[in-house]
Amino acid sequence: MVEIRYFAAIADAVGKAGETLDLPAGATVADLRTALSAAYGRDVDKMLSVCAYLIGDELTRDSEVTLSARVDVLPPFAGG
């Protein structure tokens, strides 16, 4: 089980701040994106392609990184 937390625009797109997904051990960011795209559709998939993923203490966009028990999905932020 992986706890997924969504922030900002991606939270709005999926309609929630978080959820728990039953992903297999060794699942990667690519596996997460596939699962979320299947659940939420093409528009969310486009957003996920530009998101960063906080896995443990590592912020990554690498689709081959293995997930931990909690993943934060962070869209690009604008501001000054």
Secondary structure by P-SEA (a helix, b strand, c coil): cbbbbbccaaaaaaccccccccccccccaaaaaaaaaaaccaaaaaaaaabbbbcccccccccccccccbbbbbcccccc
